[in-house]
Amino acid sequence: MTSIPEDRPALPSWREGDAKRSIVEFVRRASSEVPVEERVAVFDNDGTLWCEKPLPIQLDFILRRFVEMAEADPALRDRQPWKSAYERDYGWLDAALVEHYAGDDRNANVIAGGILAAHGGISVEEFEAGAGEFLRTAEHPTLGRAYLRCGYTPMVELLDYLSAHGFANYIVSGGGRDFMRPISQEVYGISRERVIGSAVALAYRGDESGGTIIRRPEADYLDDGDEKPVRIWNRTGRRPLLAAGNSNGDVPMLHFTQHADKPFLRLLVRHDDKDREFAYAAGAEEAFDEADRLGWTVVSMKDDWSTVFD
């Protein structure tokens, strides 16, 4: 467990207001009322811990692979999702994600099929090496900063604050588990075994070098929507005390963070700062309706954060 010096203000990048007061009061109560082994906090990643526009970071990684595949096989250039990647038609891809959060997965399934084909048949070590190199070298297309510097400073402070008060923090993302693991400790202070995310099917092949785990071109599970609480329980065996998200896919996870006899907190990040990040609400309509109905704590980037990026 890390510790925060007593003379250092809590959550320095958070402006004084309802959101910060809710967090501080929740942590105060949890620290005094809940045994340390029960203090679990879960966070969505894309759009909650780091930037997801103009496209999710992992999607950029995958699109570059699609382009490589289309360059090697011209027949793919007329098939989605390779067609959109090759022609840089990101509008189709963005629309597919919006449709997914609205409950229409037809085009999302097309993308998923391409994703499974893109890295099928390689070892988990090869995939991790490629993902790690991409994340450490590529830059955000519009913000002019490295992807590893696209984490939201106030949310990283929140992770540190919770850790200092005995919480075990987990990432619970619709993004790929094995894509996030190489940098989760470096960016968020979250160890790789506390990363919960979508996964492909794996297979073990024995050999004289200790064997290899291979990525099979088929899905294991998509960690989104109703699957998030299931995966949280599978990994932790507990209901979290705190959950943070930003989209409709996070609603079940936030609902699951409810206790009859313990303090709990549900945070919903609102992207309303077009000058420092992006302003958008598509794919989060249900989440904000639930926040209004149930009194969840809404975090305004514009109003609650004095800075967005370090």
C-alpha positions as CSV (number, residue, x, y, z in Angstrom):
1,M,0.0,0.0,0.0
2,T,1.3,3.5,-0.9
3,S,1.0,6.4,1.5
4,I,0.3,10.0,0.9
5,P,2.2,12.6,3.0
6,E,-0.1,14.3,5.5
7,D,0.9,17.7,4.3
8,R,0.0,16.9,0.7
9,P,-3.6,17.9,-0.3
10,A,-5.9,15.0,-1.3
11,L,-6.7,14.9,-5.0
12,P,-4.9,18.1,-6.0
13,S,-6.2,18.2,-9.6
14,W,-9.8,18.0,-8.4
15,R,-11.6,21.3,-7.9
16,E,-13.6,21.7,-4.7
17,G,-17.2,20.7,-5.3
18,D,-19.7,17.9,-4.9
19,A,-17.7,15.3,-6.8
20,K,-14.5,15.7,-4.7
21,R,-16.5,16.0,-1.4
22,S,-18.3,12.7,-2.3
23,I,-15.0,10.9,-2.9
24,V,-13.3,12.2,0.2
25,E,-16.3,11.4,2.4
26,F,-16.7,7.9,0.9
27,V,-13.0,7.1,1.5
28,R,-13.2,8.4,5.1
29,R,-16.2,6.2,5.8
30,A,-14.8,3.1,4.0
31,S,-11.5,3.5,5.8
32,S,-13.1,3.4,9.2
33,E,-16.1,1.0,8.6
34,V,-14.8,-1.6,6.1
35,P,-12.0,-4.1,6.6
36,V,-9.1,-3.5,4.3
37,E,-9.5,-6.9,2.5
38,E,-13.0,-5.8,1.4
39,R,-12.0,-2.5,-0.1
40,V,-12.2,-3.1,-3.8
41,A,-12.6,-0.4,-6.5
42,V,-13.1,-1.0,-10.2
43,F,-12.6,1.3,-13.1
44,D,-13.5,1.2,-16.8
45,N,-10.5,2.2,-18.9
46,D,-11.4,3.9,-22.2
47,G,-13.0,7.2,-21.5
48,T,-12.7,6.8,-17.7
49,L,-9.0,6.4,-17.1
50,W,-7.6,7.5,-20.4
51,C,-8.7,9.2,-23.6
52,E,-10.9,7.3,-26.1
53,K,-11.5,9.9,-28.8
54,P,-11.3,10.3,-31.8
55,L,-11.0,6.5,-31.5
56,P,-10.1,4.1,-28.7
57,I,-6.3,3.6,-28.4
58,Q,-6.5,-0.1,-28.9
59,L,-8.6,0.5,-32.0
60,D,-5.7,2.6,-33.5
61,F,-3.4,-0.4,-32.8
62,I,-5.8,-2.8,-34.5
63,L,-6.4,-0.4,-37.5
64,R,-2.7,-0.3,-38.2
65,R,-2.7,-4.1,-38.3
66,F,-5.7,-4.0,-40.7
67,V,-3.8,-1.7,-43.0
68,E,-0.9,-4.1,-43.0
69,M,-3.2,-7.0,-43.8
70,A,-5.0,-5.0,-46.6
71,E,-1.6,-4.0,-48.1
72,A,-0.6,-7.7,-48.2
73,D,-4.0,-8.9,-49.5
74,P,-5.8,-6.5,-51.9
75,A,-9.0,-8.6,-51.7
76,L,-9.4,-7.3,-48.1
77,R,-9.6,-3.7,-49.3
78,D,-13.3,-4.1,-50.3
79,R,-14.3,-5.9,-47.0
80,Q,-15.1,-4.3,-43.7
81,P,-13.4,-3.6,-41.4
82,W,-10.3,-3.6,-43.5
83,K,-11.9,-1.3,-46.0
84,S,-12.5,1.5,-43.5
85,A,-9.0,1.1,-42.1
86,Y,-7.3,1.1,-45.5
87,E,-9.3,4.2,-46.7
88,R,-9.0,5.9,-43.3
89,D,-12.8,6.0,-43.1
90,Y,-13.0,6.3,-39.3
91,G,-16.6,7.6,-39.4
92,W,-17.8,4.0,-40.2
93,L,-15.9,2.7,-37.2
94,D,-17.1,5.4,-34.8
95,A,-20.7,4.8,-35.9
96,A,-20.3,1.1,-35.2
97,L,-19.2,1.8,-31.7
98,V,-22.1,4.2,-31.1
99,E,-24.5,1.6,-32.5
100,H,-23.0,-1.0,-30.1
101,Y,-23.7,1.2,-27.1
102,A,-27.3,1.6,-28.4
103,G,-27.7,-2.1,-28.5
104,D,-27.1,-2.8,-32.2
105,D,-24.0,-5.1,-32.6
106,R,-24.2,-5.9,-36.3
107,N,-21.2,-3.8,-37.3
108,A,-19.5,-4.3,-34.0
109,N,-19.5,-8.0,-34.8
110,V,-17.9,-7.3,-38.1
111,I,-15.1,-5.4,-36.4
112,A,-14.8,-8.2,-33.8
113,G,-14.3,-10.7,-36.6
114,G,-11.5,-8.6,-38.0
115,I,-9.9,-8.2,-34.7
116,L,-9.9,-11.9,-34.1
117,A,-8.2,-12.5,-37.4
118,A,-5.7,-9.7,-37.0
119,H,-3.6,-11.4,-34.3
120,G,-4.8,-15.0,-34.4
121,G,-2.1,-17.7,-34.3
122,I,0.6,-15.7,-32.5
123,S,1.9,-16.2,-29.0
124,V,0.7,-14.2,-26.0
125,E,4.3,-12.9,-25.6
126,E,4.4,-11.8,-29.2
127,F,1.1,-9.9,-28.9
128,E,2.2,-8.3,-25.6
129,A,5.5,-7.2,-27.2
130,G,3.7,-5.6,-30.1
131,A,1.1,-3.9,-27.9
132,G,3.8,-2.6,-25.5
133,E,5.9,-1.2,-28.3
134,F,2.9,0.5,-29.9
135,L,1.8,2.1,-26.6
136,R,5.3,3.3,-25.8
137,T,6.0,4.8,-29.3
138,A,2.8,5.9,-30.9
139,E,1.2,9.4,-30.4
140,H,-2.4,10.5,-30.1
141,P,-3.6,11.7,-33.5
142,T,-4.9,15.1,-32.3
143,L,-3.6,15.9,-28.8
144,G,0.1,15.9,-29.7
145,R,1.1,13.7,-26.8
146,A,2.3,10.1,-26.5
147,Y,-0.4,7.6,-25.7
148,L,1.1,6.8,-22.4
149,R,0.5,10.4,-21.4
150,C,-3.2,10.3,-22.3
151,G,-4.2,9.0,-18.8
152,Y,-6.4,11.5,-16.9
153,T,-4.3,13.1,-14.2
154,P,-7.2,13.4,-11.7
155,M,-8.1,9.8,-12.2
156,V,-4.6,8.6,-11.6
157,E,-4.6,10.7,-8.4
158,L,-7.8,9.0,-7.4
159,L,-6.2,5.6,-7.9
160,D,-3.3,6.7,-5.7
161,Y,-5.6,8.1,-3.1
162,L,-7.6,4.9,-2.9
163,S,-4.5,2.7,-2.8
164,A,-3.1,4.8,0.1
165,H,-6.3,4.0,2.0
166,G,-6.1,0.3,1.5
167,F,-8.1,-0.2,-1.6
168,A,-7.3,-2.8,-4.3
169,N,-7.9,-1.1,-7.6
170,Y,-8.9,-3.1,-10.7
171,I,-9.3,-2.1,-14.3
172,V,-12.5,-3.6,-15.8
173,S,-12.6,-2.7,-19.4
174,G,-14.3,-3.7,-22.7
175,G,-10.8,-3.3,-24.2
176,G,-8.4,-6.2,-24.4
177,R,-7.0,-7.5,-21.2
178,D,-3.7,-8.4,-22.8
179,F,-3.5,-5.0,-24.6
180,M,-3.6,-3.1,-21.2
181,R,-1.4,-5.4,-19.1
182,P,2.0,-4.3,-20.5
183,I,1.5,-0.7,-19.2
184,S,-1.1,-0.9,-16.4
185,Q,1.5,-0.7,-13.6
186,E,3.5,2.1,-15.4
187,V,0.5,4.3,-16.1
188,Y,-1.9,3.6,-13.3
189,G,0.0,1.8,-10.6
190,I,-2.3,-1.3,-11.2
191,S,-0.5,-4.6,-11.4
192,R,-1.2,-6.8,-14.4
193,E,-3.1,-9.4,-12.5
194,R,-5.7,-6.8,-11.6
195,V,-6.5,-6.1,-15.2
196,I,-9.9,-7.5,-16.2
197,G,-10.8,-7.1,-19.9
198,S,-12.1,-8.7,-23.0
199,A,-10.2,-11.8,-24.1
200,V,-9.7,-14.2,-27.0
201,A,-9.5,-17.9,-26.6
202,L,-6.1,-19.3,-25.8
203,A,-4.4,-22.7,-26.4
204,Y,-1.3,-24.2,-24.9
205,R,1.3,-25.9,-27.1
206,G,4.0,-27.9,-25.3
207,D,7.6,-27.8,-26.4
208,E,11.1,-28.3,-25.0
209,S,11.2,-24.6,-24.1
210,G,8.4,-24.7,-21.6
211,G,5.5,-24.5,-24.0
212,T,3.7,-21.5,-25.6
213,I,0.3,-20.0,-25.2
214,I,-1.2,-19.2,-28.6
215,R,-4.0,-16.7,-29.4
216,R,-6.8,-18.5,-31.2
217,P,-8.9,-16.5,-33.8
218,E,-12.1,-16.8,-31.7
219,A,-13.5,-14.8,-28.8
220,D,-13.5,-16.0,-25.2
221,Y,-15.7,-13.1,-23.8
222,L,-16.4,-9.4,-24.3
223,D,-16.1,-7.7,-21.0
224,D,-18.9,-5.1,-21.4
225,G,-22.3,-4.5,-20.1
226,D,-23.7,-7.4,-18.1
227,E,-20.4,-9.3,-18.4
228,K,-18.6,-6.8,-16.3
229,P,-20.2,-7.7,-12.9
230,V,-19.7,-11.4,-13.8
231,R,-16.0,-10.9,-14.4
232,I,-15.5,-8.7,-11.3
233,W,-17.1,-11.5,-9.2
234,N,-15.0,-14.2,-11.0
235,R,-11.8,-12.3,-10.2
236,T,-12.4,-10.8,-6.8
237,G,-15.3,-12.7,-5.2
238,R,-16.7,-9.4,-4.0
239,R,-19.0,-6.5,-4.8
240,P,-16.8,-3.4,-5.2
241,L,-17.3,-0.5,-3.0
242,L,-16.5,2.0,-5.7
243,A,-17.0,1.8,-9.5
244,A,-16.2,4.4,-12.1
245,G,-17.3,4.5,-15.7
246,N,-18.4,6.7,-18.6
247,S,-20.7,4.9,-20.9
248,N,-23.8,2.7,-21.2
249,G,-21.5,-0.4,-21.1
250,D,-20.6,0.5,-17.5
251,V,-24.1,0.7,-16.2
252,P,-24.3,-2.9,-14.9
253,M,-21.0,-2.6,-13.2
254,L,-22.1,0.6,-11.4
255,H,-25.4,-1.1,-10.4
256,F,-23.4,-4.0,-9.0
257,T,-21.6,-1.6,-6.7
258,Q,-24.4,-1.4,-4.1
259,H,-24.3,-2.5,-0.5
260,A,-27.0,-2.6,2.2
261,D,-24.5,-2.3,5.0
262,K,-21.4,-0.6,3.6
263,P,-20.5,2.7,2.1
264,F,-20.3,2.7,-1.7
265,L,-19.8,5.2,-4.5
266,R,-20.6,5.2,-8.1
267,L,-18.8,7.7,-10.4
268,L,-19.7,8.6,-13.9
269,V,-17.3,10.7,-16.0
270,R,-18.9,13.3,-18.2
271,H,-16.9,14.4,-21.3
272,D,-17.9,18.0,-21.5
273,D,-14.6,19.8,-22.1
274,K,-14.0,20.3,-25.8
275,D,-11.1,22.7,-25.2
276,R,-8.9,20.4,-23.1
277,E,-10.2,17.0,-24.3
278,F,-13.4,16.2,-26.2
279,A,-17.1,16.9,-25.7
280,Y,-19.5,14.0,-26.4
281,A,-22.4,12.1,-24.9
282,A,-23.2,9.4,-27.6
283,G,-23.1,6.0,-26.1
284,A,-23.7,7.3,-22.5
285,E,-27.4,8.3,-22.6
286,E,-28.6,5.4,-20.5
287,A,-25.8,5.9,-18.0
288,F,-26.7,9.6,-17.4
289,D,-30.4,8.7,-17.1
290,E,-29.5,6.2,-14.4
291,A,-27.2,8.7,-12.7
292,D,-30.0,11.2,-12.5
293,R,-32.5,8.6,-11.3
294,L,-30.2,7.0,-8.7
295,G,-28.1,9.9,-7.6
296,W,-24.8,8.7,-8.9
297,T,-21.8,11.1,-8.6
298,V,-21.3,12.7,-12.0
299,V,-17.7,14.0,-12.6
300,S,-17.6,16.9,-15.0
301,M,-14.2,17.2,-16.8
302,K,-14.8,20.9,-17.3
303,D,-16.0,21.8,-13.8
304,D,-14.4,19.2,-11.5
305,W,-10.9,18.9,-12.9
306,S,-8.3,21.7,-12.8
307,T,-6.2,19.8,-15.3
308,V,-7.0,16.9,-17.5
309,F,-3.5,15.6,-18.6
310,D,-0.2,15.8,-16.8
